[in-house]
Amino acid sequence: MFELNEILTFKKKHMCGSNDWKIIRTGADFKLECVGCKRVIMMSRVEIEKKIKKTN
């Protein structure tokens, strides 16, 4: 379903103002990088499916 380097758009904005996150690692947990400020976070697949608005 989710692929490496895919851009995800979340419902809520990040503190920098961007809604878009790039997947940089997949597995049980995902590593995401904010497109706006380049901050890196880890998030589970379940959390992503709740927060996602659309995929680009």
Phi, psi and omega in degrees: 000305178260139181239159178299141180066013176281143179264125178252141176251121181268161179292316181264149178279151172283166182300334180281349178105356181267144175260351190262136179229140179256134178281121179247352174202139179242169181147210176295318173249150179251145172255124183241145177240128178293132181291328183284305188247358178070017176291142182249132178227160173250139181210144179284161180300320181297316179298318180297317181296331177284322188270346188286141175259311177196165174251146179258000000 
